[in-house]
Amino acid sequence: MIGKIPKAGRGFKGITSYLLNGPRTPEPENGRTDERAFAKKDRVLWVDTHNLITRDPKQAMRIMRATANKSRRCKSPVYHFVISWTPEENPSEDLKRRIVADTCADLGLADHQRIVIAHDDTRHAHVHVVINRVHPDTTKAWNRQQDWVRLETSLARQAKAHGLLFVPGRHNSKELSQQPRDARDPEYQLTRRKRQPSPPKKWSLKTIAAERRRIIALFTVARSWDELGSALAANGLRLEGKGQGHVIRDANGEVKLSQFSKDIRVAKLEQKFNAPWRGSIGAIKEPAPTLAKNTRRSVDRKTNQIGQPANAIERPTTHPQKYPVPDNAHTDSNIDYITHISESSNRRSLQTIKKRKRRKQDMR
């Protein structure tokens, strides 16, 4: 058992007429071959109305429109959700009505006007529920915030109570609730539906802004694919093709190549190196292990050397840059660009020192 909340229009007549009579033209239009284009007109099993003085759905939708007009602020009074069962399940008509009533009560819509329409035009049994968000007595509109959370939780609870199957979701499964959420990432949603390993994480905007200049320098000073691959591998990076574009990956995640600069393109690099793209270059390094808590290290400020305790994990004795520029970069004609990067960073550090001195003087 699973719920779905399709996007509803502003009118009760349009959606109710479609659910009762199907589309205006049963033949596919503009090459459409989906289920909606071939919907049967005789697909309705039964129709129910609640909190209405009539059982006729055509009269009911007029009454619902008149009730909705009492609210001046509510511009979209139509609320529509669907409850579907698996093809192996065939719940009785009474059980379907009971599940719909309990679901509306969990959503806080038990006293609202609604039309329930059951269909049999697909392999799985399903019920459509069209509800008026405007309350018939108070004329206040129901707030649909967090409606999917309440619907998913309600259907999971009822499925367990009636011995039915339900689709695990983020709000009714502990395993899915502990996974990282990225609702706007279609790749993550696809792997979640197919129960595949989650895709690599995306670099944050802060990380991209901090490393943009250095990565641009790596691509700018490279003279061949081998040189670029060596520079990327030395920094734990890898350039790969993905979909119709290319990404840069490290041990923590990936980022699109186009997010750094419009001038960095594989097609332009092929022209620059006079060689075709080979598929992937560079190598990803595993992240360095972190030191245990409460482990102290002494630092010599003159030589910038870091002393290692006896029980500490071996790490470099200097502070390396995260993505340093390769040594052969200084022989390239772009040395002025790289010099500008280092000078600008030194200039910022001097300004920071001056600001701190001024603050100390002001405090005195």
N, C-alpha and C positions, 0 to 999 in steps of 0.2 A: 504494500500500500504506500502510495506516495502522493504528495500534494503539489499542485502547480498554481501559480498566480499569474495568469496572462495579463497583458496590458489591456485594460478596458477603456472603452470610449466614454463620451459624456452623455450618451442617450441610452435609455432602456429599450427603446423600440428596435434599434439596429441589432444589438447583441441578442435580444430575445427572439427576433425574427430569424436570425441566422441559426440559432440553436434549435428552433422548431422546424424550420423549412429548409435549412441548408443554404448554400450559396445561390445567387440568382441564376447563374449558368453552371450546370453540372459538368460541362466540358472544360478541360484545362485552358487557361488563358495565358498567352505569352510564354508558352512552353513550360508552364508550371506542372509539376508532377507530384506535388506533395499530397498529404492526406486530405487537406482542406479542399483542394480543387475537386476531388472525387467523392466528396461527402454525399451520402444518400439522403434523400428527402424523407424517407420513411424510417429513419434511424431512431426515432423517439420511442422509448419503452413506456415511460410514464412521466407525469408532470405533477408536481405538488406546489402549493402556495401556502405561505405562513404569514400570520399577522395581517392578513388581507380579508376583505369581506366577500371576495369572489374566488372561485376556482378556475375561472377562465384566464389563461395567461395573457391574452390580448387586453382584457379589461384590467388585469393586474398591473401591467406595465404602464398604463395610463394613470392609475392611482399612485403608483410609485413616482411618476414624474410630477404629479400634483403635490405630493408630499415633499419632494426634493425642492420644489419652487418656494417652499416656505423658508428655506435657508438662503439668505442673501450672500453669505460668504463662501459656501461650498460650491465650487465650479465643476467638480468631478464627483457626482454622487454615486456613480456606478462602481460596484466592487464585485469582482468575479474571481472565483477560484474553482479548481477541478480536483477531484479525488479519484485516483485510478488504482486498480488492483492488477495483479499479475495475471497472465493468461491461464495459469494453472488454477487460480482461485475463481470461484463463482459464488460470491456471497448472496444471500437471499435479499429480497426486496425490503423486508422489514429491517434487516441488519444494515443495509445501505441508508435507510431513513434514520436509523438510530445513530449511525456514525456521523451523518450530516448534522443532526441536531446537537450532538455532543461537541462537534467541532465548532459550530457557531457559538455555543455557550462558552467554550474556551477562548474564543476570539473576542468575546464581549458583544456578540451580535444576536443574542437569543431573542431580543424584543424588536429587532429590526425587520422590515418587510423583505421577503425573499421569495424567489422562484427557483425550484429544484427541477432539473431536467436530466433524466437518465438516457444514455445512448448505448447502442449496440452495433455501431458501424466500424468498430476496430476489434482486434483480437482480444484486447483487455477491456473488461467492464469499467466504465467510468461515469461519473456524475458531475454535472455542471451546476454551480450555485451562483445565482445572480442576486445581489443584496443591495438594498438602498442604504447608503451610509447615513442618511439623515433620519433621525429617530422620529417616529410618527407622533409622539406626544411632546417631547421636549424640543423638537426641531433642531437639535444640536447634531453636528456631523461627527461620526465616529473617527477617531484618530487611528490611522493605519500604520503608525510607526511600530517597527519590530513585528509586523504581522507575520513575516515568514518564520520567525523564531517561534511564535506561538503556534502556528500551523504545523510546523515540523515536530514540535514537542507533543502536541495533542494527538497527531496521527500515530506517533510511535507508542504512546501510552495506550491508545485504543487497540492497536495491532497486537500488543502483548496481552491485553485483557481478553480479546476475542480469538487468540490463537492464529493470527494472520501474519503474513510476512510484511516487512517494512524496509524501506531503503535507508541505510545508515546515513545520517547527515551530521553536520558540524554541531548541531544543538541537541542531538539525541544519541550521540556515540562518543564515548570517552576517548577512543583512539583518534578520531578525526578532530575532536576539539583541541587536542594537544599539538596538532600539526600547525605549521605556520600558515597564515591566511594571506592570500593574495587574490582577491576576488576579481581584480581587473586584468590579471595575467591569464590569457587563454591557454598558454602552454601548461601552466600549473593546473588549471581546471581540467584539461584533457587528460593529463597523467593521473589526476585524482579519480576521474570517472573510470579509466581503464585499469586502476589499481597498479600503476607503474611507479617506479621510484621518482621522487620529486625532482624537478629540473634544478640546475644550479641557481643560486641566489644572484640577484642583480646588484651591481654596485650602487651605492647610494649617491645622490647628487653631490654630497659633500666630498666623497672620495673622488668622484670624477673631476670636480673643480680643483682639488688639491694635486692631482696627478696629471692634469691635462698637459701642462707645459713639458713635463719630462717625457711623457709618452710621445708627444709630437716631435720632440728632439730625437728620440730613437728612430722614428721613421724618416726624419729629415736628413740625418747624417748618414744613413745606410746607403751603400752603393750597389748592393746586390741582395738577392734573396738569402744567400748564405750568411752574409753579414748581418742582415736584419734578424734572421733566425737565431744567430749566436747572441745578439744583443738581447733579444727577448728571453732566450733560455737563461742567460746570466741573471736576469731579474725575475725568474720564475713565472714568465708569461708565455702564452701560446696564442697564435693567431689561427683561427679555424673558420671554415665556412659554415653558415647556418641559414637554412631557408634560402632566401634570395639575397642575403647579405653576408657579413662577416662579423665575428665577435672576437674579443680579447678575453682570455680566461686566465685566472690564477687559482691558487688553492682555496680562495674564499668565495669566488663567484665569477661572473662574466659581465661584460658590458659590450654594447654595440660599437663597432669601429666608427660609425658615423657620428657618435655623440661627442667625439673629441674635436674633429675639424672636418669641414666640407672638402678640404684639399687632400685629406687622406682617404684615398680610394684604391682598391686593388687594381682597377683598370689603369689608373694613373701610375701606380707603382710598376705595372707591367711595361708601360711605355718608358718609365725612367730606367728600369733595370734591363730593358730589352730582352725579357725572358717571361714565359707564361707562368701563371700561378700554379703551384704544385699541390695545393690542397690544404696543407697545414704546416706551420713552422713554429719553432720554439719548443719549450718544455715547461711543464708545471712542476714546481717544487712543493714538497709537503711543508706545511707551516711549522716553524721552529717550536719545540716544546717550551713551555713557560716555566719559570722558576717556581719552586714551592713558596708558599706563603711564609712570611717572617724570615726571609732569607736576605741578608744585607750584603751589599757589595760596596767596596771603597773605590772612589774615583779620584785620580790624580788630575787636578784641574790644569796643570801646566802641560802635561803630555797627553791629557785626555784618555788615560789608560784606566781600564776597569779591572779591579782586582777580583778574583774568583774565590769564593770560599771552597773548602775542601769537599763538601758534599753537594756542591752546586752542579748543574748541568753545564757542559761546555758550550760556550757561546762566544761570538767574536769579541775581541778586546777593544774594539772601537765602535763608534756609532755609525754604521753604514747607512746610506740613504736607501729608501725603500726601492726606488727605481733609478739607480745611478746611470749616468751617461757613459757609454763605453769609452775605452781609452783612445781608440782610433778616431773618436769624434773630434778631437782637437786638431787633427790634420785636415779636416774638411773645411770647405769655404764658408760653412755656417758657424764658424767659431764665434763670430760677433753676436749671433743670436743667443748662443749658450752663455757667453760672457754676460750678456744683458740679464739673463735669468739669475745668475749668481750675484751680480751686483744689486739687483732689485731686492733679493732676499736679505743681503747684508745691510742694505739701506733701511729695510723695515726693522731689523734687529737693533740698529743704532737709534732709530726713532723711539723704539720701545724703551731702551735704556735711558734716554733723555727724559721721557715722560715719567719714569719712576723716580728719577732724581728730582724733578720738579715737585712731585707729590710729597716727597720726604721734606723738601724745603718748605712747602706750604704748611705741612703738619707742625714743623718747628715754630 
